[in-house]
Structures are given as C-alpha cells and as structure tokens.
C-alpha cells in the first residue's frame, strides 16, 4: 500500500478561468501567491443574565478576499484584464498540486503593484467572491487545449 503524503507543496498551484466552453477552465496566468479560501466563523454572544460564564453560538463564516499575485508582463496583464470584470460575475478555479481545488465565482480587478529597485514587477488580482466550493478532483474541469 502506498504511503499517503504528509503534506503537499505550493508547486503546481494554478489559477484557471472558465473558457468559452461552460464548465471547462483554462489556465489564466502563473501565480506567485494564492489566498486563504475560508476563515473561522465569527461568534455571537448568547449569554443570558443567569449564565455564570459567557455562551456563544457560531455566526456565518466569512469569505476572505481572494487576492492572487502574479509576475507583471504586458502579456500577463492583458490576459488577466480580458478574463475579469468589476461588474460581470465569472467563474474561476484554483488547482492544487494534488489535483483538488476551489471553484469560485465573482467579480474582480487587477492592478500593477509599486516598483522597487532590484525587484521584479508584480501585479495582483482580487475577487469579490459570490460563491465557492471545494472540488476533490479538478481533472474533469480542465480544458484539454
């Protein structure tokens, strides 16, 4: 029996955008960072005056900002600008090294980060996420082209 990995690496993490074929995704740009895709839920104080200690119930989980980094080039920037919109919700996919991933939809923007001496030019993408779901196996979602 093969040993299960104790962890996976960041190597092989990609960002995809839905292609013209609904439900199929093509790699958008190589990314330098990917966001957390969830967070701990808040808590609501449910303590009554008869309680000797505070009591809480879980609040709704919050979806954090989905902010990605990528290397700025004219070509990369143009490709990202064409694939995102501030007003139209579109579909995207994060794929991890083990083939699992996060499918999400949202609106977004891209920008070039500041420039510093001795550093590469970087850009960011940020999405306001409308929906997201974990996908155990992303292989059927990725376009063959």
N, C-alpha and C positions, 0 to 999 in steps of 0.2 A: 504494500500500500504506500502511495506517495505521501510524503510529508506535506502538510499544509503550510503555506508561508506564514511567518510570524508577523509580517508587515509587508506593505508594498511601497514602492518608491514613487517619487514625483515623475520619474522618467516615463514617458508615454502618456502624459495627460494632455488632452486636446480639447479645443473648443470648436464645435460644429454649428452651422446654421442650416435651417431647413432649406432644401433645394426647391426647384420648381416642381419636383415630384413630391406631393404631400406625403409626410411621414418618413421621408428619406433625407438624410443630413450629409452635408459636405463640409470638410474642414475649412474653417474660416481663416484663421491665422495661427501660427505657432505662438503660444502664450508663455510668458515668463512668470506669471503668478495666477492663481485661481482662488476664489473666495470660499469662505465657510458657506455651506448651503442650508444651514439651520442654526438654531440657538436654543438655549434653555428657555422654557416658558416663564413669563412673569408670574407673580403670585398675588393673590387678592387676600387682604386681611379679612377673615371671617370671625374674628374674636368677638365674643359677647361679654357683657359686663359680669357675668357669672363665671367666666373662664379664668383660671389662675395663671395660665400661660397663653400666649398668642396662638391662634389657629389660622391656617391658610388653606386656600384651595388654589389649584392651578388656573392661571389666566391663559388666554390664547397664546400659542407660540408666535414669535415674530419672525418674519423672513428678513434676514440681513441684506444689506446692499450686496449685489453680485458685481464686484469690481475685479476686472482682469487687467493684467499688464501684458504688453507686447512690445517688441522692438519696432521703433518707428522707422519706416521707409515710406516713400511716396506710394509705392505699390500696396503695402500693407494697409496704410491709412485709407486709400481709395477703396480697397476691398471691404474694409470694415464700414465705412460711410455708406456704401451701397447696401449692406446687409442689415443695418439697424435703422430705427426710426424713433423719434420722440413721440409720435402720435399714433403709429400703427403697431399693434401687438404682433410680434413674430415669435417663432419657435426656435429654440436652441438646445444644444446637448453638450454636456461635459462628459468626456470619456476618460476613465482612469486606467492605469496600467493593467489591472486585472479584468478589464472589459466591462465592468459595471459603470454606472454613470448617473447623471441627473439630467432629466429632461425638464425644460422650463420654458415659459413664455413670458414676454414682457416687452416694454419699450426701453430704449436706451440711447446713449450718446457716447461719443468718443472724443478725445482731445489729446493734444501733444503735451507731455509734461515739460517742465522747465529744462533748460540746457545748462550743463555744468562742464567746466574744463576737465578733460581727462575721462569723461563718462560717455557712454553710448546714449543716443537719443531714444527716449521711451515714450510710449503712449498708453492710455488707459481706455477701457470700455467699462461703462457702468450701466446696469439694468435695474429698472423698477420691475420687480418680478410679480406677475399676476397669478401664476400657478407653477407648481413644481412637483415632480415625483421622482423617487429613486427607481432606477432601472437595473435589474440584476445582470442582464446580458444585453449590451447595446449592439451586438454584431448585426442583427437584422435591420437596424435603423440606419446604418451607414451605407451611402451610395457606393456602388462598385466602381464608378468612374474615378 
